Amino acid sequence: MTQAVDCAYSVEGDGPPLILVHGIGAARDTWRFLLPHLTQHFTVVSYDLRGHGASPCPGLPFELDELVADLERVRDRVGFETCHIAGHSLGGMLAPPTPVLSRIGCCPWAFCRPQRSGPRTTVRRSGPSSTRWKRKACQTSWRP
């Protein structure tokens, strides 16, 4: 069963809803240089993925399904029925089950789509106290 966590998030700006999803090993401040430009046109939500920044990490390993559930929890908490989503690296792989207005993924990982019946992408921390992250390679070919 997929269990969502309450991730730390920020809401800024005014306009159509946009959620920014950072990559692995980063945090929501990754977007700090883009925010002044985006908030002129969008209501921007940036959040810390579980185990990153100020968000809790309830346990390892966790998979993409948990990260998607966290994204849906954030979307629900801010009251967006639908939204634009922009993600970098791992953040570009997250696709919620609810309809989105548009989805932008920045980097090759955004185009690596695990098959539902195939291998799963798992995020693990190496060692009990290490801050380095590893990810199981996506074993499917990418499509532009």
Secondary structure, 3 states (H helix, E strand, C coil): CCCCCCCCEEEEECCCEEEEECCCCCCHHHHCCCHHHHCCCCEEEEECCCCCCCCCCCCCCEEHHHHHHHHHHHHHHHCCCCCEEEEEHHHHHCCCCCCCCEEEEECHHHHCCCCCCCCCCEEEECCCCCCCEEECCCCCCCCC
